[in-house]
């Protein structure tokens, strides 16, 4: 009888323990199971590929402290978060922000912040890895290929970028759904 109780107790503890995050591979890109943001491990919560006219452009991974967070909670300045992008398109990328991003950014950010985002975007090429991390009380850090390229206090830099991917007027409804649902997969491919 004691063995059965011990076994049941072990099963209950195992079921209650958080599941280990798993790496995901999308379009040949393996996203790590976690990213460290200011000493805290954030698990991969959703990922997908962004396609435009049947061409894969980048793979995106969303890292959050909790599973099943609402859009509002993710966008909150109180939530630690990170986005990992891997550029997979091996053709010539435009040197300016894509048109699908331009109109939403014009409405969401000041001109100086929009220029910061444009400067980060320039010169991306296939294989580049971009990590955008946000720590409450500190701000946003952007790294390209492991090298910090920008830091900005507060939430104002990551907020419009996240809204491009998971906001109500995201640049891709399918990628938005994948990132918010915790699934991983492909994009819808048209815009």
N, C-alpha and C positions, 0 to 999 in steps of 0.2 A: 504494500500500500504506500509506503514511504517513497518508493521508486516512482510510482505513478504520479504522486503529488510533485515530486522533484521534476519529473519530466514535463508535467503541465506548467509548472512555474517557469521552467526554462522556455517553453513554447510561448507563454504569455510575454515574457521579457523580450524574446526574439521578435515577436510581432509588434511590440511597442517601440522597439529600437528604431532609430531613423535608418532608412535604407541608404546604403553608400551610393553616392553619385556615380554615374557611369559616363564614360566618354561616348561621343557620338561621331559617326563618320557620315558626312553628307558630301556628295559629289567629289569623293576622294580626299576631302579635308577632314582630319580628325580634330575635333574640338575637345579640349581637356575636360575632365569631369568637374573640376573646380578651378576657380581663379581666386588668388589671394588679393583682397582689397583691404589695405591698412591693417594687416595682421589677422583678418577674418576670412575664412574659406567660404566662398559663395558657390553653391552647386549650379551646374548647367540646368536650366529650367525649360528651355525651348530653343529650337534652331531650325534653320531652313536656308534655302538658296534663293537668291534674287536673280530672276531671269528677265531679260528684255528681248523681245522678238526672238525667242528660242535660244538665246545665248546666255550662258551662266556668267554673271558679273561678280558676285561675291557670296560667300557663305557667312551667315550671321548666327551668333550664339548669344543668348540672354542668360545672365547669371544673377540669381536673386537669393536672399536669405531663406525664403519660405516657398513652398510649393503652392500653386493655385492662388497666387496673389491677384487681386483685382487690378485693373488698369489704373484706377485712382491710387491704390497703394504703391504700385510700381513707380508712378510719376511723382509721388510725394517726396519732398525734400528730406523727409525723415528716414527714407529707405536707402540702405547701401545697395549698389547695383553695379553691374559691368556689362558691356557689350564687346564681343570679340568679332571682328570682321576679317575674313581672309579673301583677298582679291584673287579670283580665279580666271577672269577674262584675260586672255593673252593677246588680244588685239590692242589697238590704240584707244585708250580712254580719253574722253574729253578733258581738256585742261581746266574747265570751269565746272561748277556744280551743275548736275543734270537739271533740265527744265522741270521735271516732275518734282524736284526739291525746291526750286526757286520760289514759286508762288507761296507755298506754305511758310518758308523761311521769311519771306518778305512780311508776312503777317505776324509771325511769332517773335522776331528778334529785332533788336536795334541794328543799325547799319554797321557799327564797329564790331559787333558780335558776329554778324553775317560775314564780314570780311575775315574774321578769325577762322570761321568754318571753311570759307573758300580757300584760305591759305593752307589749311590742313589737307584739304582734298587734292590740291594740285600735286602732280608728279606721282600719283599712285600708279603702280604697275603690277602685273601678275606676280603672285607670290607674296606681296606685301601683307603684313599682318598688323591690323590696327586694333588697339585695345583702349576702350573708353571706360574709365573707372570713376565712380562717385562715392565719396565718403561724407556722410552727414557731419556738419560742423566744420568741414575742411573745404571740400569742393571737388572739382573734376580734374582728372589727369588723363591726358591722351598720349599714348605711346605708339610709335610706328616701328615695327621690327625690333621691339624690345627697348627702344630708345625714347625716353620722355621728350616729347616735342612741345607740349603745352600743359600749363597748369592754370587753373582759374578758380578763385574762391567762389563759394556759393553754388547754386543749382542752375544758374541761368545758361550755362553752356550745354550740359547734358539734357536738360529738359526739351529743347526744340529738336535735338537729334533723336531722342527717344520717341517723340511724337511723330517723327517721320516714319518710324517703324511700327509703333503700337498705338498711335493716336487715332482719333475718330476719322481723320482724313489721311491715313497712312498712305505712303506711295504704292503699297501693294497690300490688298486686302488678304490675300492668301498667306503672305509672309507674316503679316500681323497676327492672323489666326494661329499659325504655327508657333510663333513666339509666345503668345498668350496662353495657348492650350497646353504647353509642355510637350508638344509633339516635335518631331523633326522630319523634314521632308523638303519637297520642291515648291517653287513659286508658281503662280499662274501664267507668267510669261508675257503679258501684253503691255503693261505700263510700268 
